[in-house]
Amino acid sequence: MPQSMLEGYETPGAFGKDMLRLLVRDAHAVYAYWEISNRKKWLASQHFGCDYGQLSKVLRLYDITYIRFDGRNANRTTDIELTPEADNWYITGLNGDAAYAVDFGVYSWERQFIPFIRSNVVQTPRAGSTDRDASSADIVPVASADGQAVYLPRAGLEHFGSG
């Protein structure tokens, strides 16, 4: 893009709404970015009786590969304590060919995790693969008999029968 077209353009600093997105970087890392609305920050500060900036911000990573995820039954969870000013984070050390989701939240004074918002589900590519597109399109939500979604990697679908 020519420089003249970029003059005076500023990337928006905030959209004023709650959102949390995950993007796949490679087989072992994802990138999370988020925005928490001023309203939600105010509600949290009222609930905890302190300034929102004083609360410990946390990303809770869920490995939800091959399960019907209900928010409590992940294969494993990992809490990542954030710096106070963070609005994005690289999450590394992940397994290839796995499904992940993230919650953004805070710890209560008793260190109980209080979630604010949940991300989209992403699928990391198989380790060592170079020809696959590492995107959330590699996730196939399959409805079960009770209407809940089970997130299956496309590569794993051949291992599951129907019916």
Buried (B, 14 or more C-beta within 10 A) or exposed (E): EEEEEEEEEEEEEEEEEBBBBBBBBBBBBBBBBBBBBEEBBEEBBEEBEEEBEEBBBBBBBBBBBBBBBEEEEBBEBBBBEBEEEBBEBEBEEBBBBBBBBBBBBBBEEEEEBBEBBBBBBBBBBBEEBEEBEBEBEBBBEBEEEEEEBBBBBEBBEEEEEEE
